Amino acid sequence: MTDVFGSSHKDVHEQVVFCSDEQSGLQAIIAIHNTALGPALGGTRFYPYDSEQAALADVLNLAKGMSYKNALAGLDLGGGKAVIIGDPATMKSEALLRAYGRFVESLGGRYITACDVGTYSEDMDIVARESRFVTGRTLAHGGAGDSSILTAFGVFQGMRASAEHAYGTPSLHGRRVGVEGVGKVGHRLVDHLIEDGAEVVICDVSPEAVARVRQRHPQVEVVADALELTAADIDVFAPCALGGALDDETVARLRAKVVCGAANNQLAHPGVEKQLADRGILYAPDYVVNSGGVIQVADEIEGFSMERARAKATQIYDTTLKIFGIAAEEGVPPAVAADRLAERRMSEVGRIRAIWLGR
């Protein structure tokens, strides 16, 4: 399929599992990046990838991001991710989800799954009929429900911290914020922004998603696409669609002073973080500010409490400010500062776990 152990994948992952069930149509990949802090937790993305190579590249990147995200969220969990290859609108079925659940169960708890693009809490209820290692379940089954609730809340906290650092006030009142993607997370982020008094500009490939936001907030401005949005006169750019939103061309035309959004892996390639810094654009690392969702589903492990999970997600504000402070002190972009902080926690706690307990 591809050179999994070769130089094309420079990040070392502990385990990559390929899952196939011909009868149900399941083709999935589970990637476990790092379990220094605990079992790997990360969502399942159901997406019609152009190729198996593209699916593998995505799951490896996403799994690494989960390691860093969980570390900086203060969770005793490692990082992993799964992708199911195909169009969920036509391929998703009980048989496929249950087959996938069997593969998750076969890993014995090294990987705990949850929702992501193309999967929902109701899907996790079906997966859980075959596996004990499932979070993000519906409220009716004792789960945390829709994790986009605290994902959006956490991004808003990160944006407040960004505004504090860039503008001297933790409010978006009067600021013009461009939101790319108003799906599960993006439309909830718009709610927070409108409530805080921001002016909001949106775009989305789905006319239905745009219509839903306009129905709730008629004052929201709509532009045709991401190209128009990133070139617009906005103060904050919030990428909330798929990854890779920040490439060389986007950074060059970006007029916003702050980038803070929910999408995973926003930097298209290494070096983009320096381009942003060189242009004086403050970048709030994506895996820091979008960790509210994983905080929400991780809380299920000890018996879900929205109040407790929301209190922990509120801390994203302080963590984001801390990273900006480290970046300024060490003279590095915030993305580099965040990586160093996460790697330090994984290393320090991982070392402690080497102490033998005799069990």
DARA-V852819 format. One record per backbone hydrogen bond with DSSP energy under -0.5 kcal/mol. CO is the residue of the C=O (numbers start at 0). NH is the residue of the N-H. Records with the same first field share a line. If there is no record, write none. Layout:
CO = NH  NH
This chain:
1 = 3
2 = 5
5 = 8
7 = 9
10 = 12
14 = 31
16 = 18  29
18 = 27
20 = 24  25
25 = 20
26 = 84
27 = 18
28 = 82
29 = 16
30 = 32  80
31 = 13  14
32 = 13
33 = 78
38 = 77
39 = 111
40 = 79
42 = 44  81
43 = 45  115
44 = 46  83
46 = 48  85
50 = 54
51 = 55
52 = 56
53 = 57
54 = 58
55 = 59
56 = 60
57 = 61
58 = 62
59 = 63
60 = 64
61 = 65
62 = 66
63 = 67
64 = 68
65 = 69
66 = 70
67 = 71
68 = 72
69 = 74
70 = 73
74 = 76
77 = 40
78 = 32  33
80 = 30
81 = 44
82 = 28
83 = 46  85
85 = 87
86 = 89  90
87 = 91
92 = 96
93 = 97
94 = 98
95 = 99
96 = 100
97 = 101
98 = 102
99 = 103
100 = 104
101 = 105
102 = 106
103 = 106  108
104 = 107
106 = 109
109 = 39
111 = 41
112 = 134
113 = 43
115 = 118
116 = 45
119 = 122  123
120 = 124  137
121 = 125
122 = 126
123 = 127
125 = 128
126 = 129  130
131 = 133
132 = 112
136 = 144
137 = 140  142
138 = 141
141 = 303
144 = 146
145 = 148
146 = 150
147 = 151
148 = 152
149 = 153
150 = 154
151 = 155
152 = 156
153 = 157
154 = 158
155 = 159
156 = 160
157 = 161
158 = 162
159 = 163
160 = 164
161 = 165
162 = 166  167  168
163 = 167
171 = 174
174 = 176  198
175 = 234  235
176 = 178  200
177 = 179  237
178 = 180  202
179 = 239
182 = 186
184 = 187  188
185 = 189
186 = 190
187 = 191
188 = 192
189 = 193
190 = 194
191 = 195
192 = 197
193 = 196
196 = 173
197 = 199
198 = 176
199 = 220
200 = 178
201 = 222
202 = 180
204 = 206
205 = 209
206 = 210
207 = 211
208 = 212
209 = 213
210 = 214
211 = 215
212 = 216
216 = 219
220 = 201
224 = 228
225 = 229
226 = 230
228 = 231
229 = 254
231 = 233
234 = 256  257
235 = 177  237
236 = 238  259
237 = 179  239
238 = 262
244 = 246
245 = 267
246 = 250
247 = 251
248 = 252
249 = 253
256 = 281
257 = 236
258 = 283
264 = 243
265 = 245  267
268 = 271
270 = 274
271 = 275
272 = 276
273 = 277
274 = 278
275 = 280
276 = 279
279 = 281
280 = 282
281 = 258  283
282 = 284
284 = 287  288
285 = 289
287 = 290
289 = 292
290 = 294
291 = 295
292 = 296
293 = 297
294 = 298
296 = 299
297 = 300
298 = 301
299 = 302
304 = 308
305 = 309
306 = 310
307 = 311
308 = 312
309 = 313
310 = 314
311 = 314
312 = 315
313 = 316
314 = 318
315 = 319
316 = 320
317 = 321
318 = 322
319 = 323
320 = 324
321 = 325
322 = 326
323 = 327
324 = 328
325 = 329
326 = 330  331
332 = 335  336
333 = 337
334 = 338
335 = 339
336 = 340
337 = 341
338 = 342
339 = 343
340 = 344
341 = 345
342 = 346
343 = 347
344 = 348
345 = 349
346 = 350
347 = 351
348 = 352
350 = 353
351 = 354
